[in-house]
Amino acid sequence: MPSRKDILLIAGLLLLIIGSLIFFHPFHTEPMWMEWVAGPVLIYFGLPLAMVGVAIHFFGGKREHGASLPRVKTRG
């Protein structure tokens, strides 16, 4: 079961794979608009989602529920 932080990564990779299959390996059964419009749109939406998902997966901080932010000293 993927964790909540991996959902964005999985969605991005799924969009990227589907878009790449439509655009780079045409099946010759879909209409041309799908090959030239839907494929690149899925790639352009999937690539940033996958990149952000990877960044969250590897660099996302683990904060506990009860953890508070560090206090900042103010003037006055």
HELIX and SHEET records of a PDB file:
HELIX    1   1 ARG A    4  ASP A    6  5                                   3    
HELIX    2   2 ILE A    7  PHE A   24  1                                  18    
HELIX    3   3 MET A   32  TRP A   33  1                                   2    
HELIX    4   4 MET A   34  ALA A   38  3                                   5    
HELIX    5   5 GLY A   39  PHE A   59  1                                  21    
END                                                                             
